[in-house]
Amino acid sequence: MQNQPKHPVTLGIMTKYWVPGSVKTRLGKTIGMAQAAEVHRLFISKLCASLSTAADRRYLCITPKEHLPSVQMALHNWKLSHEWRVVLQKPGDLGARMSGWFRDALGISGNGTAILIGGDCPLLSKADITQATDQLRQCDVVLGPAYDGGYYLIGITGPWRPEFETIFQGIPWSTDEVLTLTRRNLENANQTVVELQPREDIDTERELLHLLQFQSQEKQMTGSEHDDFFLDLDSILKTSSLSDWRNR
């Protein structure tokens, strides 16, 4: 029996450029806006490295436009410029920008799949993207729920269809209603859905502390493949309110 044809997988990371005061502002209110921007930059570099072979096509989707050359230079400095293509986000609210990316991605890949993540779950791995891809063989949409009421990942099986537009409509973004209303939209559009394991987005000092403490415990038991990441994160936090996180 012949093998089924392999359909291309397109992966996108949607992010803002790391200007202090424009990214991770809730975190910045407690650890400082400059440090929060550095945390955001570190998260994006970690994801780009970890996911550099996680799909057939990989896009770093950024805003604002004037920082596109800086992002391209960052990828060059991270030695990842051949693994990721930098593209601009579409205009509009977050829903319009996500919808526009999927429309382009699935238009390119035809019967393939497209997966979009943000930059708030820095320890996502190639295995996580593979799991999402595998699930998309049996459903229209895959969601990665976040504990704060949003989602950290969304994937869609191509080709693009007009009803996919409704997934992203009528959503009050950056609220705890995002996941619930997205589920409602998917049900109303008669789309089949599989949900992945819930994760915690890292948007606040409390959530960042959870990440640090969890990883410290895991390392004591098993060692860590993320040592360099956490060393860099620790260096950023030395001048912040989390400098003493090990004593909390």
CYANA upper distance limits for C-alpha pairs under 8 A (distance plus 0.5 A):
  7 HIS  CA    109 SER  CA      8.25
  7 HIS  CA    111 ASN  CA      6.89
  7 HIS  CA    112 GLY  CA      5.09
  7 HIS  CA    113 THR  CA      7.79
  8 PRO  CA     55 ALA  CA      8.25
  8 PRO  CA     56 ASP  CA      6.43
  8 PRO  CA     57 ARG  CA      8.35
  8 PRO  CA    109 SER  CA      6.53
  8 PRO  CA    111 ASN  CA      8.29
  8 PRO  CA    112 GLY  CA      5.25
  8 PRO  CA    113 THR  CA      7.02
  9 VAL  CA     55 ALA  CA      5.74
  9 VAL  CA     56 ASP  CA      5.79
  9 VAL  CA     57 ARG  CA      7.06
  9 VAL  CA    109 SER  CA      7.96
  9 VAL  CA    112 GLY  CA      6.28
  9 VAL  CA    113 THR  CA      5.48
  9 VAL  CA    114 ALA  CA      6.26
  9 VAL  CA    115 ILE  CA      8.16
  9 VAL  CA    133 THR  CA      8.02
 10 THR  CA     55 ALA  CA      6.30
 10 THR  CA     56 ASP  CA      6.45
 10 THR  CA     57 ARG  CA      5.22
 10 THR  CA     58 ARG  CA      6.44
 10 THR  CA     59 TYR  CA      8.38
 10 THR  CA    105 ALA  CA      7.07
 10 THR  CA    109 SER  CA      7.97
 10 THR  CA    112 GLY  CA      8.27
 10 THR  CA    113 THR  CA      6.79
 10 THR  CA    114 ALA  CA      5.10
 10 THR  CA    115 ILE  CA      6.74
 11 LEU  CA     54 ALA  CA      8.17
 11 LEU  CA     55 ALA  CA      6.48
 11 LEU  CA     56 ASP  CA      8.33
 11 LEU  CA     57 ARG  CA      6.66
 11 LEU  CA     58 ARG  CA      5.31
 11 LEU  CA     59 TYR  CA      6.77
 11 LEU  CA    114 ALA  CA      6.34
 11 LEU  CA    115 ILE  CA      5.39
 11 LEU  CA    116 LEU  CA      6.38
 12 GLY  CA     58 ARG  CA      6.28
 12 GLY  CA     59 TYR  CA      5.19
 12 GLY  CA     60 LEU  CA      6.32
 12 GLY  CA     61 CYS  CA      7.09
 12 GLY  CA    114 ALA  CA      8.29
 12 GLY  CA    115 ILE  CA      6.76
 12 GLY  CA    116 LEU  CA      5.19
 12 GLY  CA    117 ILE  CA      6.80
 13 ILE  CA     59 TYR  CA      6.92
 13 ILE  CA     60 LEU  CA      5.51
 13 ILE  CA     61 CYS  CA      6.33
 13 ILE  CA    116 LEU  CA      6.38
 13 ILE  CA    117 ILE  CA      5.53
 13 ILE  CA    118 GLY  CA      5.92
 13 ILE  CA    119 GLY  CA      7.37
 14 MET  CA     60 LEU  CA      6.84
 14 MET  CA     61 CYS  CA      5.22
 14 MET  CA     62 ILE  CA      6.64
 14 MET  CA     89 GLN  CA      8.25
 14 MET  CA    116 LEU  CA      7.58
 14 MET  CA    117 ILE  CA      6.77
 14 MET  CA    118 GLY  CA      5.54
 14 MET  CA    119 GLY  CA      7.54
 15 THR  CA     60 LEU  CA      8.02
 15 THR  CA     61 CYS  CA      6.67
 15 THR  CA     62 ILE  CA      5.67
 15 THR  CA     63 THR  CA      7.35
 15 THR  CA    118 GLY  CA      6.68
 15 THR  CA    119 GLY  CA      6.78
 16 LYS  CA     22 SER  CA      8.41
 16 LYS  CA     23 VAL  CA      7.32
 16 LYS  CA     62 ILE  CA      5.87
 16 LYS  CA     63 THR  CA      5.47
 16 LYS  CA     64 PRO  CA      7.32
 17 TYR  CA     23 VAL  CA      8.17
 17 TYR  CA     41 ARG  CA      8.44
 17 TYR  CA     62 ILE  CA      7.03
 17 TYR  CA     63 THR  CA      6.69
 17 TYR  CA     64 PRO  CA      7.39
 17 TYR  CA     67 HIS  CA      7.10
 17 TYR  CA     71 VAL  CA      7.79
 18 TRP  CA     22 SER  CA      7.70
 18 TRP  CA     23 VAL  CA      6.62
 18 TRP  CA     37 ALA  CA      5.58
 18 TRP  CA     38 GLU  CA      7.54
 18 TRP  CA     40 HIS  CA      6.87
 18 TRP  CA     41 ARG  CA      6.34
 19 VAL  CA     23 VAL  CA      7.12
 19 VAL  CA     37 ALA  CA      6.58
 20 PRO  CA     33 MET  CA      5.63
 20 PRO  CA     34 ALA  CA      5.46
 20 PRO  CA     35 GLN  CA      8.41
 20 PRO  CA     36 ALA  CA      7.65
 20 PRO  CA     37 ALA  CA      5.55
 21 GLY  CA     25 THR  CA      6.47
 21 GLY  CA     28 GLY  CA      7.91
 21 GLY  CA     33 MET  CA      5.89
 21 GLY  CA     34 ALA  CA      7.96
 21 GLY  CA     37 ALA  CA      7.97
 22 SER  CA     37 ALA  CA      8.44
 23 VAL  CA     36 ALA  CA      7.77
 23 VAL  CA     37 ALA  CA      6.50
 23 VAL  CA     40 HIS  CA      7.60
 24 LYS  CA     28 GLY  CA      6.55
 24 LYS  CA     33 MET  CA      8.33
 24 LYS  CA     36 ALA  CA      6.37
 24 LYS  CA     37 ALA  CA      7.22
 24 LYS  CA     40 HIS  CA      7.45
 24 LYS  CA    203 ASP  CA      6.57
 24 LYS  CA    204 THR  CA      8.30
 25 THR  CA     29 LYS  CA      6.64
 25 THR  CA     33 MET  CA      7.13
 25 THR  CA     36 ALA  CA      7.71
 26 ARG  CA     30 THR  CA      7.93
 26 ARG  CA    203 ASP  CA      6.94
 26 ARG  CA    204 THR  CA      6.14
 26 ARG  CA    205 GLU  CA      8.49
 27 LEU  CA     31 ILE  CA      6.75
 27 LEU  CA     32 GLY  CA      8.03
 27 LEU  CA     33 MET  CA      8.18
 27 LEU  CA     36 ALA  CA      6.57
 27 LEU  CA    203 ASP  CA      6.32
 27 LEU  CA    204 THR  CA      4.86
 27 LEU  CA    205 GLU  CA      5.89
 28 GLY  CA     32 GLY  CA      4.92
 28 GLY  CA     33 MET  CA      4.62
 28 GLY  CA     34 ALA  CA      7.87
 28 GLY  CA     35 GLN  CA      7.51
 28 GLY  CA     36 ALA  CA      5.43
 28 GLY  CA     37 ALA  CA      8.27
 29 LYS  CA     33 MET  CA      7.20
 30 THR  CA    205 GLU  CA      7.24
 30 THR  CA    241 SER  CA      7.28
 31 ILE  CA     35 GLN  CA      6.96
 31 ILE  CA     36 ALA  CA      7.19
 31 ILE  CA    205 GLU  CA      7.80
 31 ILE  CA    237 LEU  CA      8.23
 31 ILE  CA    240 SER  CA      5.38
 31 ILE  CA    241 SER  CA      5.75
 31 ILE  CA    242 LEU  CA      7.39
 32 GLY  CA     36 ALA  CA      6.64
 32 GLY  CA    240 SER  CA      7.21
 33 MET  CA     37 ALA  CA      6.65
 34 ALA  CA     38 GLU  CA      6.89
 35 GLN  CA     39 VAL  CA      6.70
 35 GLN  CA    236 ILE  CA      6.74
 35 GLN  CA    237 LEU  CA      7.51
 35 GLN  CA    240 SER  CA      7.74
 36 ALA  CA     40 HIS  CA      6.73
 37 ALA  CA     41 ARG  CA      6.74
 38 GLU  CA     42 LEU  CA      6.62
 38 GLU  CA    236 ILE  CA      7.50
 39 VAL  CA     43 PHE  CA      6.67
 39 VAL  CA    233 LEU  CA      7.29
 39 VAL  CA    236 ILE  CA      7.64
 40 HIS  CA     44 ILE  CA      6.85
 40 HIS  CA    119 GLY  CA      7.82
 40 HIS  CA    120 ASP  CA      8.48
 41 ARG  CA     45 SER  CA      6.74
 42 LEU  CA     46 LYS  CA      6.57
 42 LEU  CA    229 PHE  CA      8.17
 42 LEU  CA    232 ASP  CA      8.25
 42 LEU  CA    233 LEU  CA      7.89
 43 PHE  CA     47 LEU  CA      6.73
 43 PHE  CA    119 GLY  CA      6.73
 43 PHE  CA    120 ASP  CA      7.68
 43 PHE  CA    121 CYS  CA      8.15
 43 PHE  CA    122 PRO  CA      5.53
 44 ILE  CA     48 CYS  CA      6.59
 44 ILE  CA    119 GLY  CA      6.33
 44 ILE  CA    122 PRO  CA      7.70
 45 SER  CA     49 ALA  CA      6.69
 45 SER  CA     75 LEU  CA      8.48
 45 SER  CA     78 TRP  CA      7.73
 46 LYS  CA     50 SER  CA      6.56
 46 LYS  CA    122 PRO  CA      6.77
 46 LYS  CA    123 LEU  CA      8.16
 46 LYS  CA    229 PHE  CA      7.48
 47 LEU  CA     51 LEU  CA      6.32
 47 LEU  CA    119 GLY  CA      8.02
 47 LEU  CA    122 PRO  CA      6.24
 47 LEU  CA    123 LEU  CA      7.64
 47 LEU  CA    124 LEU  CA      7.44
 47 LEU  CA    125 SER  CA      8.30
 48 CYS  CA     52 SER  CA      6.18
 48 CYS  CA     80 LEU  CA      7.94
 48 CYS  CA     84 TRP  CA      8.17
 49 ALA  CA     80 LEU  CA      7.68
 50 SER  CA    124 LEU  CA      8.14
 50 SER  CA    125 SER  CA      6.40
 50 SER  CA    126 LYS  CA      7.15
 51 LEU  CA     55 ALA  CA      8.37
 51 LEU  CA    125 SER  CA      6.78
 51 LEU  CA    126 LYS  CA      5.90
 52 SER  CA     58 ARG  CA      8.17
 52 SER  CA     80 LEU  CA      7.97
 52 SER  CA     83 GLU  CA      6.21
 52 SER  CA     84 TRP  CA      7.82
 53 THR  CA     83 GLU  CA      7.97
 53 THR  CA    126 LYS  CA      7.89
 54 ALA  CA    126 LYS  CA      5.52
 54 ALA  CA    129 ILE  CA      6.99
 54 ALA  CA    130 THR  CA      7.73
 55 ALA  CA    129 ILE  CA      8.46
 57 ARG  CA     84 TRP  CA      8.30
 58 ARG  CA     83 GLU  CA      7.39
 58 ARG  CA     84 TRP  CA      5.67
 58 ARG  CA     85 ARG  CA      6.88
 59 TYR  CA     84 TRP  CA      5.92
 59 TYR  CA     85 ARG  CA      5.35
 59 TYR  CA     86 VAL  CA      6.25
 59 TYR  CA     87 VAL  CA      7.11
 60 LEU  CA     84 TRP  CA      6.89
 60 LEU  CA     85 ARG  CA      6.58
 60 LEU  CA     86 VAL  CA      5.28
 60 LEU  CA     87 VAL  CA      6.66
 61 CYS  CA     86 VAL  CA      6.52
 61 CYS  CA     87 VAL  CA      5.43
 61 CYS  CA     88 LEU  CA      5.93
 61 CYS  CA     89 GLN  CA      6.03
 62 ILE  CA     68 LEU  CA      7.61
 62 ILE  CA     86 VAL  CA      7.64
 62 ILE  CA     87 VAL  CA      6.81
 62 ILE  CA     88 LEU  CA      5.61
 62 ILE  CA     89 GLN  CA      6.10
 63 THR  CA     67 HIS  CA      7.68
 63 THR  CA     68 LEU  CA      8.03
 63 THR  CA     88 LEU  CA      6.55
 63 THR  CA     89 GLN  CA      6.42
 64 PRO  CA     68 LEU  CA      7.86
 64 PRO  CA     88 LEU  CA      8.12
 65 LYS  CA     88 LEU  CA      6.97
 67 HIS  CA     71 VAL  CA      6.88
 68 LEU  CA     72 GLN  CA      6.78
 68 LEU  CA     86 VAL  CA      7.78
 68 LEU  CA     87 VAL  CA      8.35
 68 LEU  CA     88 LEU  CA      8.03
 69 PRO  CA     73 MET  CA      6.65
 70 SER  CA     74 ALA  CA      6.64
 71 VAL  CA     75 LEU  CA      6.79
 71 VAL  CA     86 VAL  CA      7.92
 72 GLN  CA     76 HIS  CA      6.82
 72 GLN  CA     81 SER  CA      7.50
 72 GLN  CA     86 VAL  CA      7.11
 73 MET  CA     77 ASN  CA      6.68
 74 ALA  CA     78 TRP  CA      6.64
 75 LEU  CA     79 LYS  CA      6.61
 75 LEU  CA     80 LEU  CA      5.55
 75 LEU  CA     81 SER  CA      5.35
 75 LEU  CA     84 TRP  CA      8.19
 76 HIS  CA     80 LEU  CA      6.35
 76 HIS  CA     81 SER  CA      5.34
 80 LEU  CA     84 TRP  CA      6.96
 81 SER  CA     85 ARG  CA      7.68
 89 GLN  CA     97 ARG  CA      6.43
 89 GLN  CA    101 TRP  CA      7.81
 90 LYS  CA     96 ALA  CA      7.68
 90 LYS  CA     97 ARG  CA      5.27
 90 LYS  CA     98 MET  CA      8.44
 90 LYS  CA    100 GLY  CA      6.60
 90 LYS  CA    101 TRP  CA      7.72
 91 PRO  CA     96 ALA  CA      7.57
 91 PRO  CA     97 ARG  CA      6.63
 92 GLY  CA     96 ALA  CA      5.85
 92 GLY  CA     97 ARG  CA      6.60
 93 ASP  CA     97 ARG  CA      6.79
 94 LEU  CA     98 MET  CA      6.60
 94 LEU  CA    173 TRP  CA      7.56
 95 GLY  CA     99 SER  CA      6.51
 95 GLY  CA    168 PHE  CA      5.20
 95 GLY  CA    169 GLN  CA      6.91
 95 GLY  CA    171 ILE  CA      7.96
 95 GLY  CA    173 TRP  CA      8.40
 96 ALA  CA    100 GLY  CA      6.46
 96 ALA  CA    168 PHE  CA      7.53
 96 ALA  CA    169 GLN  CA      8.45
 97 ARG  CA    101 TRP  CA      6.75
 98 MET  CA    102 PHE  CA      6.83
 98 MET  CA    168 PHE  CA      8.08
 99 SER  CA    103 ARG  CA      6.62
 99 SER  CA    164 PHE  CA      8.27
 99 SER  CA    165 GLU  CA      6.65
 99 SER  CA    168 PHE  CA      7.16
100 GLY  CA    104 ASP  CA      6.82
101 TRP  CA    105 ALA  CA      6.51
102 PHE  CA    106 LEU  CA      6.31
102 PHE  CA    114 ALA  CA      7.19
102 PHE  CA    156 ILE  CA      8.31
102 PHE  CA    160 TRP  CA      8.08
103 ARG  CA    107 GLY  CA      6.39
103 ARG  CA    160 TRP  CA      6.51
104 ASP  CA    108 ILE  CA      6.77
105 ALA  CA    109 SER  CA      6.80
105 ALA  CA    114 ALA  CA      6.82
106 LEU  CA    110 GLY  CA      5.95
106 LEU  CA    111 ASN  CA      7.92
106 LEU  CA    112 GLY  CA      7.26
106 LEU  CA    113 THR  CA      7.22
106 LEU  CA    114 ALA  CA      6.88
106 LEU  CA    157 THR  CA      8.49
106 LEU  CA    158 GLY  CA      6.01
106 LEU  CA    159 PRO  CA      6.18
106 LEU  CA    160 TRP  CA      6.01
107 GLY  CA    159 PRO  CA      7.34
107 GLY  CA    160 TRP  CA      7.00
109 SER  CA    113 THR  CA      7.63
109 SER  CA    158 GLY  CA      7.94
109 SER  CA    159 PRO  CA      8.15
110 GLY  CA    158 GLY  CA      6.37
110 GLY  CA    159 PRO  CA      5.42
110 GLY  CA    160 TRP  CA      8.08
111 ASN  CA    157 THR  CA      7.74
111 ASN  CA    158 GLY  CA      5.17
111 ASN  CA    159 PRO  CA      5.43
112 GLY  CA    157 THR  CA      6.89
112 GLY  CA    158 GLY  CA      5.78
112 GLY  CA    159 PRO  CA      7.47
113 THR  CA    133 THR  CA      7.74
113 THR  CA    136 LEU  CA      7.80
113 THR  CA    155 GLY  CA      7.60
113 THR  CA    156 ILE  CA      6.29
113 THR  CA    157 THR  CA      5.02
113 THR  CA    158 GLY  CA      5.91
114 ALA  CA    155 GLY  CA      6.02
114 ALA  CA    156 ILE  CA      6.02
114 ALA  CA    157 THR  CA      7.14
114 ALA  CA    158 GLY  CA      7.98
115 ILE  CA    129 ILE  CA      8.35
115 ILE  CA    132 ALA  CA      8.43
115 ILE  CA    133 THR  CA      8.44
115 ILE  CA    153 LEU  CA      7.58
115 ILE  CA    154 ILE  CA      6.29
115 ILE  CA    155 GLY  CA      4.54
115 ILE  CA    156 ILE  CA      7.03
116 LEU  CA    153 LEU  CA      6.30
116 LEU  CA    154 ILE  CA      5.99
116 LEU  CA    155 GLY  CA      6.67
117 ILE  CA    152 TYR  CA      6.29
117 ILE  CA    153 LEU  CA      5.09
117 ILE  CA    154 ILE  CA      7.17
118 GLY  CA    152 TYR  CA      6.70
118 GLY  CA    153 LEU  CA      7.68
120 ASP  CA    152 TYR  CA      7.76
120 ASP  CA    201 ASP  CA      5.53
120 ASP  CA    202 ILE  CA      5.65
120 ASP  CA    203 ASP  CA      7.31
121 CYS  CA    152 TYR  CA      7.50
121 CYS  CA    199 ARG  CA      8.23
121 CYS  CA    200 GLU  CA      7.60
121 CYS  CA    201 ASP  CA      5.97
121 CYS  CA    202 ILE  CA      6.86
124 LEU  CA    128 ASP  CA      6.76
124 LEU  CA    129 ILE  CA      8.47
125 SER  CA    129 ILE  CA      7.22
126 LYS  CA    130 THR  CA      6.66
127 ALA  CA    131 GLN  CA      6.59
128 ASP  CA    132 ALA  CA      6.83
129 ILE  CA    133 THR  CA      6.63
130 THR  CA    134 ASP  CA      6.59
131 GLN  CA    135 GLN  CA      6.76
132 ALA  CA    136 LEU  CA      6.82
132 ALA  CA    142 VAL  CA      7.04
132 ALA  CA    155 GLY  CA      7.62
132 ALA  CA    196 LEU  CA      7.95
133 THR  CA    137 ARG  CA      7.47
133 THR  CA    155 GLY  CA      8.31
134 ASP  CA    138 GLN  CA      8.34
135 GLN  CA    139 CYS  CA      7.17
135 GLN  CA    142 VAL  CA      7.43
135 GLN  CA    194 VAL  CA      7.36
136 LEU  CA    140 ASP  CA      6.82
136 LEU  CA    141 VAL  CA      7.00
136 LEU  CA    142 VAL  CA      6.91
136 LEU  CA    155 GLY  CA      7.85
136 LEU  CA    156 ILE  CA      7.51
136 LEU  CA    157 THR  CA      6.50
137 ARG  CA    157 THR  CA      8.16
139 CYS  CA    157 THR  CA      7.91
139 CYS  CA    191 GLN  CA      8.34
139 CYS  CA    192 THR  CA      5.63
139 CYS  CA    193 VAL  CA      6.22
139 CYS  CA    194 VAL  CA      7.19
140 ASP  CA    156 ILE  CA      6.29
140 ASP  CA    157 THR  CA      5.72
140 ASP  CA    191 GLN  CA      6.34
140 ASP  CA    192 THR  CA      5.65
140 ASP  CA    193 VAL  CA      6.61
141 VAL  CA    154 ILE  CA      7.60
141 VAL  CA    155 GLY  CA      6.01
141 VAL  CA    156 ILE  CA      5.10
141 VAL  CA    157 THR  CA      6.94
141 VAL  CA    191 GLN  CA      7.48
141 VAL  CA    192 THR  CA      6.79
141 VAL  CA    193 VAL  CA      5.37
141 VAL  CA    194 VAL  CA      7.11
142 VAL  CA    153 LEU  CA      8.33
142 VAL  CA    154 ILE  CA      6.12
142 VAL  CA    155 GLY  CA      5.49
142 VAL  CA    156 ILE  CA      7.10
142 VAL  CA    193 VAL  CA      6.03
142 VAL  CA    194 VAL  CA      5.36
142 VAL  CA    195 GLU  CA      6.14
142 VAL  CA    196 LEU  CA      7.78
143 LEU  CA    151 TYR  CA      7.24
143 LEU  CA    152 TYR  CA      8.27
143 LEU  CA    153 LEU  CA      6.17
143 LEU  CA    154 ILE  CA      5.16
143 LEU  CA    155 GLY  CA      7.10
143 LEU  CA    193 VAL  CA      7.83
143 LEU  CA    194 VAL  CA      6.94
143 LEU  CA    195 GLU  CA      5.28
143 LEU  CA    196 LEU  CA      6.65
144 GLY  CA    151 TYR  CA      5.83
144 GLY  CA    152 TYR  CA      5.88
144 GLY  CA    153 LEU  CA      5.20
144 GLY  CA    154 ILE  CA      6.85
144 GLY  CA    195 GLU  CA      6.26
144 GLY  CA    196 LEU  CA      5.36
144 GLY  CA    197 GLN  CA      6.94
144 GLY  CA    198 PRO  CA      6.61
144 GLY  CA    199 ARG  CA      8.01
145 PRO  CA    149 GLY  CA      7.76
145 PRO  CA    150 GLY  CA      6.72
145 PRO  CA    151 TYR  CA      4.76
145 PRO  CA    152 TYR  CA      6.71
145 PRO  CA    153 LEU  CA      7.92
145 PRO  CA    179 LEU  CA      7.46
145 PRO  CA    195 GLU  CA      7.48
145 PRO  CA    196 LEU  CA      7.39
145 PRO  CA    197 GLN  CA      7.51
145 PRO  CA    198 PRO  CA      5.26
145 PRO  CA    199 ARG  CA      7.07
146 ALA  CA    150 GLY  CA      5.66
146 ALA  CA    151 TYR  CA      5.11
146 ALA  CA    152 TYR  CA      6.36
146 ALA  CA    198 PRO  CA      5.84
146 ALA  CA    199 ARG  CA      5.48
146 ALA  CA    200 GLU  CA      5.91
146 ALA  CA    201 ASP  CA      6.66
147 TYR  CA    198 PRO  CA      6.91
147 TYR  CA    199 ARG  CA      6.57
147 TYR  CA    200 GLU  CA      5.82
147 TYR  CA    201 ASP  CA      7.74
148 ASP  CA    176 ASP  CA      6.42
148 ASP  CA    200 GLU  CA      7.62
148 ASP  CA    201 ASP  CA      7.70
149 GLY  CA    175 THR  CA      7.62
149 GLY  CA    176 ASP  CA      4.63
149 GLY  CA    177 GLU  CA      6.46
149 GLY  CA    178 VAL  CA      6.56
149 GLY  CA    179 LEU  CA      5.95
149 GLY  CA    180 THR  CA      7.89
150 GLY  CA    174 SER  CA      8.04
150 GLY  CA    175 THR  CA      7.82
150 GLY  CA    176 ASP  CA      6.65
150 GLY  CA    177 GLU  CA      7.61
150 GLY  CA    178 VAL  CA      5.45
150 GLY  CA    179 LEU  CA      5.25
151 TYR  CA    178 VAL  CA      8.12
151 TYR  CA    179 LEU  CA      6.72
152 TYR  CA    199 ARG  CA      8.05
152 TYR  CA    201 ASP  CA      7.47
160 TRP  CA    164 PHE  CA      7.63
161 ARG  CA    165 GLU  CA      8.38
162 PRO  CA    166 THR  CA      8.49
163 GLU  CA    167 ILE  CA      8.09
163 GLU  CA    189 ALA  CA      6.86
164 PHE  CA    168 PHE  CA      8.35
164 PHE  CA    189 ALA  CA      8.32
165 GLU  CA    169 GLN  CA      7.52
166 THR  CA    185 ASN  CA      6.94
166 THR  CA    186 LEU  CA      8.40
166 THR  CA    189 ALA  CA      7.81
167 ILE  CA    182 THR  CA      6.56
167 ILE  CA    185 ASN  CA      5.74
167 ILE  CA    186 LEU  CA      6.38
167 ILE  CA    189 ALA  CA      8.29
168 PHE  CA    182 THR  CA      7.54
168 PHE  CA    185 ASN  CA      8.34
169 GLN  CA    185 ASN  CA      8.43
170 GLY  CA    181 LEU  CA      8.49
171 ILE  CA    177 GLU  CA      8.19
171 ILE  CA    178 VAL  CA      6.54
171 ILE  CA    181 LEU  CA      6.99
171 ILE  CA    182 THR  CA      7.79
172 PRO  CA    177 GLU  CA      7.48
172 PRO  CA    178 VAL  CA      6.97
173 TRP  CA    177 GLU  CA      8.47
173 TRP  CA    178 VAL  CA      6.64
174 SER  CA    178 VAL  CA      7.75
177 GLU  CA    181 LEU  CA      6.53
178 VAL  CA    182 THR  CA      6.50
179 LEU  CA    183 ARG  CA      6.65
180 THR  CA    184 ARG  CA      6.87
181 LEU  CA    185 ASN  CA      6.65
182 THR  CA    186 LEU  CA      6.68
183 ARG  CA    187 GLU  CA      6.69
184 ARG  CA    188 ASN  CA      6.63
185 ASN  CA    189 ALA  CA      6.64
186 LEU  CA    190 ASN  CA      6.69
186 LEU  CA    191 GLN  CA      5.79
186 LEU  CA    192 THR  CA      8.06
186 LEU  CA    193 VAL  CA      8.15
187 GLU  CA    191 GLN  CA      6.58
187 GLU  CA    192 THR  CA      8.32
200 GLU  CA    207 GLU  CA      7.73
201 ASP  CA    207 GLU  CA      7.74
202 ILE  CA    207 GLU  CA      5.67
202 ILE  CA    208 LEU  CA      6.07
202 ILE  CA    211 LEU  CA      8.34
203 ASP  CA    207 GLU  CA      6.98
203 ASP  CA    208 LEU  CA      7.75
204 THR  CA    208 LEU  CA      6.71
205 GLU  CA    209 LEU  CA      6.54
205 GLU  CA    242 LEU  CA      8.41
206 ARG  CA    210 HIS  CA      6.81
207 GLU  CA    211 LEU  CA      6.90
208 LEU  CA    212 LEU  CA      6.81
209 LEU  CA    213 GLN  CA      6.56
209 LEU  CA    242 LEU  CA      8.27
209 LEU  CA    245 TRP  CA      7.42
210 HIS  CA    214 PHE  CA      6.40
211 LEU  CA    215 GLN  CA      6.58
212 LEU  CA    216 SER  CA      6.63
212 LEU  CA    230 PHE  CA      8.39
212 LEU  CA    245 TRP  CA      8.36
213 GLN  CA    217 GLN  CA      6.80
213 GLN  CA    246 ARG  CA      7.95
214 PHE  CA    218 GLU  CA      6.68
215 GLN  CA    219 LYS  CA      6.49
216 SER  CA    220 GLN  CA      6.94
217 GLN  CA    221 MET  CA      7.15
218 GLU  CA    222 THR  CA      6.48
218 GLU  CA    223 GLY  CA      7.45
218 GLU  CA    224 SER  CA      7.88
219 LYS  CA    223 GLY  CA      4.68
219 LYS  CA    224 SER  CA      5.65
226 HIS  CA    230 PHE  CA      6.87
227 ASP  CA    231 LEU  CA      6.60
228 ASP  CA    232 ASP  CA      6.69
229 PHE  CA    233 LEU  CA      6.66
230 PHE  CA    234 ASP  CA      6.42
231 LEU  CA    235 SER  CA      6.75
232 ASP  CA    236 ILE  CA      6.95
233 LEU  CA    237 LEU  CA      6.83
234 ASP  CA    238 LYS  CA      6.77
234 ASP  CA    243 SER  CA      8.21
236 ILE  CA    240 SER  CA      8.23
237 LEU  CA    241 SER  CA      7.96
237 LEU  CA    242 LEU  CA      6.36
237 LEU  CA    243 SER  CA      5.83
238 LYS  CA    242 LEU  CA      7.72
238 LYS  CA    243 SER  CA      5.02
239 THR  CA    243 SER  CA      6.81
244 ASP  CA    248 ARG  CA      7.67
